[in-house]
Amino acid sequence: MKFPSPYEHILPEDIPCTWPPQPPDNTKLNDRIRGSMLGLAIGDALGASVEFRSYEYLLAHPVHNMQSGGTWSLQAGQWTDDTSMALCLASSLITKRNFDPYNQMVRYKWWYKHGFLASTGHCFDIGKATRQALDEFSRRQHILKSTFGLRTEIEVDHLSFQQVKQVPKFDVNCSQPNVAGNGALMRLAPVPLYFFRNPVLAVELSGQSARLTHGSQKAIDACRYYGALIVAALRGERKGQLLSRQFYNNHRAWFGSKGLCKEVRHVAFGSYKKPGGYEMGIRGRGYVINALEAALWAFWSDQNSFQNGVLAAVNLGDDTDTTAAIYGQLAGAYYGRTNILPDWLEQLYANGLITCISDWLYYLGHKSSLAVKTPNDMFYRISTRLQQKHLLRTISTHDRVFGPVVSRRVNKIKKASPRSHICWSQRQKWMSNRGLVYPNYQ
């Protein structure tokens, strides 16, 4: 799929949809991926008209459906920054066919400065932390201009991440210190949707996607944890498993060497399970821990209905669109598109584009996961002595992504025997039993 230049100022509903060349081989999984992206956008659109309204106001005037006017004077079904930034992130994954943090920041900047993938054609509702990060990113691009002798913004925007990485003075992570807003969590879904076949990589990159604009460990870990939940939902885990206080411990291998910070662990262990909702302290605010807790409260209490949960998220008040968008990512991945109200899907602005982007995330993520780099990756040498003790160990330059889970095994290897091998099929089975998938680095 080809996305327009930001300088063409083409509205999302006017972008031609080119569908993937092959239909999905798993329609249920494709339905979940569509559900997550559409769920994000529907939550955003439902909350847009009452953004910043108080809980008391919404208690008297609750949202029941898509509505026009309100905070941003939008048409019913139009969405705000949450969906725009998620589409920017998805467009980067689809265009680059990989996780490219520089390209992601370029596209966020296009949205900020040129209205790229904005429902109105211009940027609005941008958060303070995101604005500061993108302003800083624009300043840092001057370093790249001078380094590479470039003259125009277009030239510097089209540098590759490999080129950018060679510039010591340039850092793509542009957040102010300790920024812990919900602006990274609201746009997260495309990362776990693309990489869910490799849970360890999906969780790691979910955190990296946050670090670009939100540097607090709370914001990063909230995205890692929520990314893991979306991955587990796509892989078919039941709701009780997703909401279990043991979820984090049961999937600890997905989080590599660095555990979650105490604030996110507190949420993971069930702090959101409060039947009284707002009366018991659940708040739909901009602080990432509040937002995470509110979205999970809505999912926990929705009585297995996307409609119930997304409206409960909106009617908490305050940052209504973002709370509902965060809810929609996970609930959509769990319930799927088929369990979202058809009227909402029909009213949603640019629903065809969002569906098309979802299908590309499915198609390219699947295609990427099938790639094996070289024949040498088919075998892994280990010592005969360790084989006899049934201690399967791994030697691979790619194992750095798995952290100590694999490293503890690697460290016990002394000297690999050139005559002993592990077959690829055994390697796959060993990793699958531990929730790991062999990564593809392109």
C-alpha positions as CSV (number, residue, x, y, z in Angstrom):
1,M,0.0,0.0,0.0
2,K,1.3,3.5,-0.9
3,F,0.6,6.4,1.4
4,P,0.5,10.0,-0.1
5,S,3.0,12.6,0.6
6,P,2.1,15.0,3.4
7,Y,2.5,17.8,1.0
8,E,-0.4,16.6,-1.2
9,H,-2.8,17.2,1.7
10,I,-5.0,14.2,0.8
11,L,-7.6,13.5,3.4
12,P,-7.7,9.9,4.9
13,E,-11.1,9.1,3.3
14,D,-9.7,10.0,-0.1
15,I,-6.6,7.8,0.1
16,P,-6.9,4.9,-2.4
17,C,-7.0,1.5,-0.7
18,T,-4.8,-1.1,-2.3
19,W,-5.4,-4.4,-0.6
20,P,-2.8,-7.1,0.1
21,P,-2.2,-9.5,-2.7
22,Q,-3.3,-12.6,-0.8
23,P,-6.4,-13.0,1.4
24,P,-5.8,-13.8,5.0
25,D,-5.2,-17.5,5.8
26,N,-6.7,-17.1,9.3
27,T,-9.9,-15.1,9.1
28,K,-10.5,-15.2,12.8
29,L,-7.1,-13.7,13.5
30,N,-7.5,-11.1,10.8
31,D,-10.9,-10.2,12.4
32,R,-9.1,-9.6,15.7
33,I,-6.5,-7.4,14.1
34,R,-9.2,-5.4,12.3
35,G,-11.1,-5.2,15.6
36,S,-8.1,-3.7,17.5
37,M,-7.5,-0.9,14.9
38,L,-11.2,-0.2,14.4
39,G,-11.9,-0.4,18.2
40,L,-9.2,2.2,18.8
41,A,-10.7,4.6,16.3
42,I,-14.3,4.0,17.5
43,G,-13.3,4.7,21.1
44,D,-11.6,7.8,19.9
45,A,-14.6,9.0,17.9
46,L,-17.1,8.2,20.7
47,G,-15.1,10.2,23.2
48,A,-14.1,13.1,20.9
49,S,-17.2,15.3,21.4
50,V,-17.0,15.2,25.2
51,E,-13.3,15.3,25.7
52,F,-12.3,17.2,28.9
53,R,-15.9,17.0,30.2
54,S,-16.1,16.0,33.9
55,Y,-17.6,12.8,35.3
56,E,-20.4,14.7,36.8
57,Y,-21.3,16.2,33.5
58,L,-21.4,12.8,31.8
59,L,-23.4,11.4,34.7
60,A,-26.1,13.9,33.7
61,H,-25.4,13.7,29.9
62,P,-24.0,10.2,29.2
63,V,-22.7,9.3,25.8
64,H,-24.7,6.5,24.1
65,N,-23.7,6.8,20.5
66,M,-21.6,8.7,18.0
67,Q,-22.4,12.4,18.1
68,S,-21.3,15.5,16.3
69,G,-20.2,18.9,17.7
70,G,-18.8,19.2,21.1
71,T,-15.2,19.9,22.1
72,W,-13.7,19.9,18.5
73,S,-16.9,20.5,16.4
74,L,-16.3,17.3,14.5
75,Q,-18.8,15.3,12.5
76,A,-20.1,12.1,14.1
77,G,-17.5,9.4,13.6
78,Q,-14.5,11.6,13.1
79,W,-11.5,10.9,15.3
80,T,-8.7,12.9,16.9
81,D,-5.0,12.6,17.6
82,D,-5.2,9.1,19.0
83,T,-6.2,7.5,15.7
84,S,-4.1,9.8,13.6
85,M,-0.9,8.8,15.4
86,A,-1.8,5.2,15.4
87,L,-2.3,5.4,11.6
88,C,1.1,7.2,11.3
89,L,2.7,4.3,13.2
90,A,1.0,1.7,11.1
91,S,1.9,3.5,7.9
92,S,5.6,3.4,8.9
93,L,5.5,-0.3,9.7
94,I,3.8,-1.0,6.3
95,T,6.0,1.2,4.3
96,K,9.3,0.3,5.9
97,R,8.2,-3.4,6.6
98,N,10.0,-3.2,9.9
99,F,10.2,-1.1,13.1
100,D,11.9,2.1,12.1
101,P,11.8,4.7,14.9
102,Y,13.2,7.5,12.8
103,N,10.5,7.0,10.1
104,Q,7.9,6.9,12.9
105,M,9.0,10.3,14.2
106,V,9.1,11.7,10.7
107,R,5.4,10.7,10.2
108,Y,4.3,12.0,13.5
109,K,6.0,15.3,12.5
110,W,4.1,15.2,9.2
111,W,0.8,14.9,11.1
112,Y,1.9,17.7,13.5
113,K,3.0,20.1,10.8
114,H,1.0,19.1,7.7
115,G,-2.1,17.3,8.9
116,F,-0.9,13.9,7.5
117,L,-3.6,11.3,8.3
118,A,-5.7,13.7,10.3
119,S,-9.5,13.4,9.9
120,T,-9.8,17.2,9.4
121,G,-6.7,17.7,7.3
122,H,-4.9,19.5,10.1
123,C,-3.4,18.6,13.4
124,F,-5.5,19.2,16.5
125,D,-5.7,17.9,20.1
126,I,-2.0,17.2,20.3
127,G,-0.7,16.5,23.8
128,K,2.0,18.7,25.4
129,A,4.5,16.0,25.7
130,T,4.1,14.9,22.1
131,R,4.4,18.5,20.9
132,Q,7.6,19.0,22.8
133,A,9.1,15.8,21.5
134,L,8.3,16.6,17.9
135,D,9.6,20.2,18.2
136,E,12.8,18.7,19.7
137,F,12.9,16.2,16.8
138,S,12.7,19.0,14.3
139,R,15.6,20.8,15.9
140,R,17.7,17.7,16.0
141,Q,17.1,17.1,12.3
142,H,19.3,20.2,11.7
143,I,22.2,18.0,12.9
144,L,21.4,15.6,10.2
145,K,21.1,18.3,7.6
146,S,24.6,19.6,8.3
147,T,26.1,16.1,8.7
148,F,24.8,14.9,5.3
149,G,24.9,18.3,3.5
150,L,21.2,18.3,2.8
151,R,19.2,21.4,1.9
152,T,15.5,20.5,2.3
153,E,13.2,19.0,4.8
154,I,12.1,16.4,2.3
155,E,15.7,15.1,1.9
156,V,16.3,14.8,5.7
157,D,12.9,13.2,6.2
158,H,13.9,10.4,3.7
159,L,17.1,9.4,5.4
160,S,17.2,5.8,6.4
161,F,17.5,4.7,10.0
162,Q,20.8,3.1,9.2
163,Q,22.2,6.4,8.0
164,V,20.8,8.2,11.1
165,K,22.3,5.7,13.5
166,Q,25.8,6.6,12.2
167,V,25.5,10.2,13.6
168,P,26.7,10.1,17.2
169,K,25.1,13.5,18.1
170,F,21.6,12.5,17.0
171,D,19.2,10.6,19.3
172,V,15.8,9.7,17.9
173,N,14.3,9.5,21.4
174,C,13.2,13.1,21.9
175,S,11.1,13.0,25.1
176,Q,11.6,15.4,28.0
177,P,12.7,13.5,31.1
178,N,10.1,11.6,33.2
179,V,7.2,12.3,30.8
180,A,4.5,9.9,31.9
181,G,1.4,10.9,29.9
182,N,-0.9,8.5,28.0
183,G,0.1,9.8,24.5
184,A,2.2,6.7,23.6
185,L,-0.2,4.2,25.0
186,M,-3.1,5.6,22.9
187,R,-1.3,4.9,19.6
188,L,0.3,1.5,20.5
189,A,-1.8,-1.1,18.7
190,P,0.0,-1.4,15.4
191,V,3.2,-2.6,17.0
192,P,1.8,-5.7,18.8
193,L,-0.5,-6.3,15.8
194,Y,2.5,-6.5,13.4
195,F,4.9,-8.4,15.7
196,F,2.6,-10.6,17.8
197,R,4.0,-13.8,16.3
198,N,7.1,-13.0,18.2
199,P,5.9,-12.0,21.7
200,V,9.3,-11.1,23.1
201,L,10.0,-8.7,20.2
202,A,6.5,-7.3,20.3
203,V,6.8,-6.4,23.9
204,E,10.3,-4.9,23.5
205,L,9.2,-2.8,20.5
206,S,6.0,-1.7,22.3
207,G,8.3,-0.1,24.9
208,Q,10.6,1.4,22.3
209,S,7.6,3.0,20.5
210,A,6.8,4.8,23.7
211,R,10.3,6.0,24.4
212,L,10.3,8.2,21.3
213,T,8.0,10.8,22.9
214,H,7.4,9.6,26.5
215,G,10.6,8.9,28.3
216,S,9.3,7.9,31.8
217,Q,9.7,4.2,32.6
218,K,6.0,4.2,33.6
219,A,4.9,5.1,30.1
220,I,7.4,2.7,28.5
221,D,6.3,-0.2,30.8
222,A,2.6,0.6,30.4
223,C,3.1,0.1,26.7
224,R,5.1,-3.1,27.2
225,Y,2.4,-4.6,29.5
226,Y,-0.5,-3.5,27.3
227,G,1.4,-4.8,24.2
228,A,1.7,-8.2,25.9
229,L,-2.0,-8.2,26.6
230,I,-2.9,-7.5,23.0
231,V,-0.4,-10.2,21.9
232,A,-2.1,-12.7,24.2
233,A,-5.5,-11.7,23.1
234,L,-4.5,-12.3,19.4
235,R,-3.1,-15.6,20.3
236,G,-6.5,-16.7,21.7
237,E,-6.0,-16.5,25.5
238,R,-9.3,-16.3,27.4
239,K,-10.4,-13.1,29.2
240,G,-9.8,-14.7,32.6
241,Q,-6.2,-15.3,31.6
242,L,-5.7,-11.8,30.3
243,L,-7.1,-10.3,33.6
244,S,-5.5,-12.8,36.0
245,R,-3.1,-11.3,38.5
246,Q,-0.8,-14.1,37.3
247,F,-0.7,-12.9,33.7
248,Y,2.6,-11.0,34.2
249,N,4.3,-13.9,36.0
250,N,2.9,-16.5,33.5
251,H,4.4,-14.4,30.6
252,R,7.5,-13.2,32.3
253,A,9.7,-14.6,29.5
254,W,8.1,-12.1,27.1
255,F,9.6,-9.2,29.1
256,G,13.2,-10.1,28.9
257,S,15.8,-9.0,31.4
258,K,13.9,-5.9,32.6
259,G,10.8,-6.3,34.7
260,L,7.9,-3.8,34.9
261,C,8.2,-0.8,37.2
262,K,6.2,-1.0,40.5
263,E,3.4,1.3,39.3
264,V,2.6,-0.8,36.3
265,R,3.0,-4.1,38.3
266,H,0.4,-2.8,40.7
267,V,-2.0,-2.4,37.8
268,A,-1.0,-5.8,36.4
269,F,-1.8,-7.4,39.7
270,G,-5.4,-6.1,39.6
271,S,-5.6,-2.6,41.0
272,Y,-8.3,-1.8,38.4
273,K,-10.7,-4.4,39.7
274,K,-13.0,-2.0,41.4
275,P,-16.8,-2.6,41.0
276,G,-17.5,1.0,41.9
277,G,-15.4,2.4,39.1
278,Y,-15.1,6.2,39.5
279,E,-16.5,6.1,43.0
280,M,-13.6,3.8,44.0
281,G,-10.9,5.8,42.3
282,I,-10.8,4.9,38.6
283,R,-10.0,8.0,36.6
284,G,-9.8,8.6,32.9
285,R,-7.0,11.1,33.1
286,G,-3.9,11.9,31.1
287,Y,-1.4,10.2,33.5
288,V,-0.5,6.9,32.0
289,I,-1.1,4.8,35.1
290,N,-4.6,6.3,35.4
291,A,-5.3,5.7,31.7
292,L,-4.1,2.1,31.9
293,E,-6.1,1.4,35.0
294,A,-9.2,3.0,33.5
295,A,-9.0,1.0,30.2
296,L,-8.5,-2.3,32.0
297,W,-11.4,-1.5,34.4
298,A,-13.7,-1.0,31.4
299,F,-12.5,-4.3,29.9
300,W,-12.9,-6.1,33.2
301,S,-16.4,-4.8,33.9
302,D,-17.9,-4.7,30.3
303,Q,-19.9,-8.0,30.7
304,N,-18.3,-9.3,27.5
305,S,-19.7,-6.5,25.4
306,F,-17.5,-4.0,23.5
307,Q,-20.4,-1.6,23.5
308,N,-20.7,-1.6,27.3
309,G,-17.0,-1.2,27.8
310,V,-16.2,1.6,25.4
311,L,-19.1,3.7,26.6
312,A,-18.1,3.1,30.2
313,A,-14.6,4.3,29.3
314,V,-16.0,7.5,27.7
315,N,-18.4,8.2,30.5
316,L,-15.6,8.3,33.1
317,G,-15.0,11.8,31.8
318,D,-11.7,13.9,31.5
319,D,-9.6,12.4,28.7
320,T,-12.6,10.6,27.2
321,D,-11.3,9.8,23.7
322,T,-8.0,8.4,24.8
323,T,-9.3,6.2,27.6
324,A,-11.8,4.7,25.1
325,A,-9.2,4.4,22.4
326,I,-6.9,2.5,24.8
327,Y,-9.8,0.2,25.8
328,G,-10.7,-0.3,22.1
329,Q,-7.2,-1.6,21.2
330,L,-7.4,-4.6,23.7
331,A,-11.2,-5.1,23.6
332,G,-11.2,-5.0,19.8
333,A,-8.3,-7.6,19.7
334,Y,-10.3,-9.8,22.0
335,Y,-13.8,-9.5,20.7
336,G,-12.9,-8.9,17.0
337,R,-14.5,-6.7,14.4
338,T,-17.6,-8.9,14.2
339,N,-18.6,-8.0,17.8
340,I,-18.5,-4.2,17.2
341,L,-21.8,-2.5,16.5
342,P,-22.3,-2.3,12.7
343,D,-23.8,1.2,13.0
344,W,-20.6,2.4,14.6
345,L,-18.5,0.8,12.0
346,E,-20.5,2.4,9.2
347,Q,-20.4,5.9,10.9
348,L,-16.6,5.7,11.5
349,Y,-14.7,8.2,9.4
350,A,-12.4,6.5,6.8
351,N,-13.4,3.0,8.1
352,G,-12.3,1.5,4.7
353,L,-8.8,2.9,5.1
354,I,-8.5,1.6,8.7
355,T,-9.6,-1.8,7.6
356,C,-7.2,-1.9,4.7
357,I,-4.3,-0.8,6.9
358,S,-5.3,-3.6,9.4
359,D,-5.1,-6.2,6.6
360,W,-1.7,-5.0,5.6
361,L,-0.5,-5.3,9.2
362,Y,-1.7,-8.9,9.2
363,Y,-0.2,-9.7,5.8
364,L,3.2,-8.1,6.2
365,G,3.6,-9.3,9.8
366,H,2.8,-12.8,8.7
367,K,5.2,-12.6,5.7
368,S,8.0,-11.2,7.9
369,S,7.6,-14.0,10.5
370,L,8.1,-16.7,7.8
371,A,11.5,-15.4,6.7
372,V,14.6,-17.4,7.5
373,K,17.7,-15.4,6.8
374,T,20.3,-18.0,5.8
375,P,20.7,-21.8,5.7
376,N,23.2,-21.5,8.6
377,D,20.3,-20.4,10.8
378,M,18.8,-23.9,10.4
379,F,21.2,-25.5,12.9
380,Y,22.5,-24.6,16.3
381,R,25.6,-26.3,17.7
382,I,25.8,-27.4,21.3
383,S,28.1,-29.6,23.2
384,T,27.4,-33.4,23.3
385,R,27.8,-33.4,27.1
386,L,25.0,-30.8,27.5
387,Q,22.8,-32.7,25.0
388,Q,23.2,-35.8,27.1
389,K,21.9,-33.8,30.1
390,H,18.9,-32.6,28.0
391,L,20.0,-29.0,28.5
392,L,19.1,-27.4,25.2
393,R,21.2,-24.3,24.6
394,T,21.3,-21.7,21.9
395,I,24.1,-20.1,20.0
396,S,23.0,-17.3,17.7
397,T,23.8,-13.7,17.1
398,H,20.0,-13.0,17.2
399,D,19.5,-14.3,20.7
400,R,20.4,-10.8,22.1
401,V,16.7,-9.9,21.8
402,F,15.6,-12.6,24.2
403,G,17.6,-11.3,27.2
404,P,18.5,-13.4,30.2
405,V,15.9,-16.1,29.4
406,V,18.2,-17.4,26.7
407,S,21.4,-15.8,28.0
408,R,21.4,-18.0,31.2
409,R,21.4,-21.0,28.9
410,V,24.0,-19.6,26.6
411,N,26.4,-18.8,29.5
412,K,26.6,-22.4,30.5
413,I,27.9,-23.5,27.1
414,K,31.7,-24.1,27.2
415,K,32.9,-25.0,23.8
416,A,30.5,-26.1,21.0
417,S,31.3,-29.4,19.4
418,P,31.5,-29.1,15.6
419,R,29.8,-32.5,15.3
420,S,26.7,-31.8,17.4
421,H,23.7,-29.9,16.1
422,I,20.1,-29.0,17.0
423,C,17.7,-29.3,14.1
424,W,15.6,-26.2,13.2
425,S,12.4,-28.1,14.0
426,Q,13.6,-28.9,17.5
427,R,14.7,-25.3,17.9
428,Q,11.2,-24.1,16.9
429,K,9.5,-26.5,19.3
430,W,11.8,-25.5,22.2
431,M,11.1,-21.8,21.6
432,S,7.4,-22.3,21.0
433,N,7.0,-24.0,24.4
434,R,8.5,-20.9,26.0
435,G,6.3,-18.4,24.1
436,L,9.2,-17.4,21.8
437,V,9.3,-17.1,18.0
438,Y,12.5,-16.9,16.0
439,P,13.0,-13.2,15.0
440,N,13.4,-11.8,11.5
441,Y,15.8,-8.9,11.1
442,Q,15.6,-7.2,7.7
